[in-house]
Amino acid sequence: MRSYLGAYVAKWQPHPSPLLALCTFLVAEKHAGTRSPWKPYLEILPKAYTCPVCLEPEVVNLLPKPLKARAREQRTHVQQFFTSSRDFFSSLQPLFSEAVENIFSYSALLWAWCTVNTRAVYMKLGRRQCFSAEPDTCALAPYLDLLNHSPYVQVKAAFNEETRCYEIRTASSCRQHEEVFICYGPHDNQRLLLEYGFVSPRNPHACVYVSEDMLVKYLPSTDKQMNKKISILKDHGFIENLIFGWDGPSWRLLTALKLLCLEASEFTCWKKVLLGEIISDTNEKTSLDIAQKICHYFIEETNAVLQKVSHIKDKDVALVNQLTLVETLRTEELKILQASAELLHNLQTAFT
């Protein structure tokens, strides 16, 4: 607010969001080039990003279904953000000799939005009257944002009110001359790709999500109690965050399948299923069989996508970097699915 943009932000109605103010400042300073006191910082920022919002549509189509949906939502959000901000950008014309339409283009705002989204730290600030009611919690910290992510380190990061500094303390040892990492959080690879534009190999939090339609794909359509079973799962929060992980199908996934596999005579026992009780050997085996079928479906689908990625890479050199990102994500998920299939096979063997 102490910059040349401050007066324009303060008088604009309706009040701009803190995010818009920060993105506007980034675009304006980048446009200033050598005249910007922030030039050294701006020069080390990525020229382009690999968040799904920046990927070509044909590459987005190769992402796993849950991530694909969120990527499209992200693109729509940024497009609406740009459209709703154009009048504010126009009000800044007195500051520039060049037309603001050329300075604050969609590509320029997209770059700024990705910069904030991928590099900002959480810093809670008090509400300022010049801004909208949107939480003012994002701050860019030059140099700090050069630290890369590792899911294997533990850190505490926060703004110290006493020292007036943003401090990061690590609980993990680091040898001399080794790269120092921070942890963005216990995020799976789909979340990392969506929010930060990268995939972490051997990420212990990586997983494959099972959607509602996949959950019932191999269940008998003649089950008259199916709608009721789905309703129970939704009411008790068992329809989302169902996953295959490095340790196989999650407890939540197997529990949901056990409830869905209840025979008519067992249906009254649904509460016991949610509490983790075993209803019958038949129910246990059937749910494992369904989990295995779902797992094999994902393995076949993932292999097909990887073949398609390889084919497109041979034809379109311009998309190689984006396709490699998808390839890395899918390859990691394939490893998870193969580990899950082996574990399920061992569990099924115990019932034969």
Residue pairs with C-beta under 8 A, 6 or more apart in sequence:
1 9
1 10
1 21
1 128
1 130
3 25
4 95
5 21
5 24
5 25
5 28
5 92
5 95
8 91
8 92
8 95
9 16
9 21
9 24
9 130
9 131
10 130
12 88
12 91
14 132
15 129
15 130
15 131
15 132
16 24
16 85
16 88
16 131
16 132
17 131
17 132
17 134
18 125
18 131
18 132
18 134
18 135
18 136
18 137
18 138
19 81
19 113
19 116
19 134
19 138
20 81
20 85
20 88
21 131
22 112
22 116
22 120
22 138
22 140
23 109
23 112
23 113
23 115
23 116
24 85
24 88
24 89
24 92
24 104
24 112
26 42
26 111
26 112
26 115
26 116
27 103
27 104
27 108
27 109
27 111
27 112
28 92
28 95
28 103
29 36
29 38
29 42
30 36
30 42
30 108
30 111
30 112
31 96
31 98
31 103
31 108
32 39
33 39
36 42
41 142
44 146
45 115
45 119
46 114
46 115
48 54
48 111
49 111
49 114
49 115
49 118
49 197
50 197
50 198
50 321
50 322
50 325
51 74
51 114
51 117
51 118
51 193
51 194
51 195
51 196
51 197
52 60
52 63
52 67
52 70
52 71
52 74
52 75
52 193
52 194
52 197
53 71
53 74
53 75
53 78
53 110
53 113
53 114
54 110
54 114
54 197
55 71
55 322
55 325
56 319
56 322
58 312
58 319
59 319
59 322
59 323
59 326
60 68
60 71
60 72
61 68
62 305
62 308
62 309
62 323
62 326
62 330
63 71
63 193
63 326
63 329
64 190
64 208
64 209
64 329
64 330
64 333
65 211
66 190
66 209
66 211
67 190
67 193
67 194
70 190
70 194
71 194
74 194
78 109
78 110
78 113
79 106
81 109
81 113
82 106
82 109
82 110
85 104
85 109
86 104
89 100
89 101
89 103
89 104
90 100
92 100
92 104
93 99
93 100
96 103
114 197
115 140
116 138
116 140
117 195
118 195
118 196
118 197
119 140
119 145
120 138
120 139
120 140
120 145
121 138
121 139
121 140
121 141
121 144
121 145
121 157
121 166
122 137
122 138
122 139
123 137
123 138
123 139
123 159
123 166
124 135
124 136
124 137
124 159
125 136
125 137
125 139
126 136
127 133
127 136
128 136
139 166
141 166
144 166
144 168
147 168
147 180
147 181
147 182
148 179
148 181
148 182
149 181
149 182
149 183
149 184
149 192
149 196
149 198
149 200
150 181
150 182
150 183
150 200
151 183
151 186
151 187
151 200
151 203
151 204
151 205
152 172
152 181
152 183
152 204
153 170
153 171
153 172
153 181
153 182
153 183
154 170
154 171
154 172
154 183
155 168
155 169
155 170
155 171
155 172
155 182
155 183
156 168
156 169
156 171
157 166
157 167
157 168
157 169
157 182
158 166
158 167
159 165
159 166
159 167
160 166
160 167
168 182
170 180
170 182
172 181
174 180
184 192
184 196
186 205
187 195
187 205
188 203
188 205
188 206
188 207
189 199
189 200
189 203
189 205
189 206
189 329
189 332
189 333
190 209
190 329
192 198
192 199
192 200
192 203
193 199
193 325
193 329
197 325
198 325
199 325
199 328
199 329
199 332
200 206
201 328
201 332
202 332
203 332
204 246
206 245
206 246
206 332
206 333
206 336
207 243
207 244
207 245
207 250
207 336
208 243
208 244
208 245
208 298
208 333
208 336
208 337
208 340
209 241
209 242
209 243
210 242
210 243
210 244
210 253
210 294
212 230
212 239
214 294
214 297
215 239
215 242
215 256
215 257
215 260
215 294
216 226
216 230
216 260
217 293
217 294
217 297
218 290
218 293
218 294
219 226
219 260
219 261
219 290
223 229
224 264
225 262
225 264
225 267
226 260
228 267
229 259
229 260
229 262
229 267
229 270
230 239
230 260
232 238
232 259
232 270
233 239
233 256
233 259
233 260
236 274
238 252
238 255
238 256
238 259
238 274
239 256
241 252
242 250
242 252
242 253
242 256
243 249
243 250
243 252
243 253
244 250
244 253
244 295
244 298
244 336
244 337
244 340
245 336
245 340
246 336
246 339
247 343
248 339
248 340
248 343
248 344
249 291
249 295
249 340
249 343
249 344
251 276
253 291
254 287
254 288
254 291
255 273
255 274
255 276
257 287
257 290
257 291
258 273
258 279
258 283
258 284
258 287
259 270
259 273
259 274
260 287
260 290
261 283
261 286
261 287
261 290
262 269
262 270
262 273
262 279
262 283
263 282
263 283
266 279
266 280
266 283
269 277
269 279
272 279
273 279
278 284
281 351
284 351
285 348
285 351
288 344
288 347
288 348
288 351
289 348
291 344
292 341
292 344
292 345
292 348
295 337
295 340
295 341
295 344
296 341
298 333
298 337
299 334
299 337
299 338
299 341
302 330
302 333
302 334
302 337
303 334
305 326
305 330
306 327
306 330
306 331
306 334
309 323
309 326
309 327
309 330
310 327
312 319
312 323
313 319
313 320
313 323
313 324
313 327
316 323
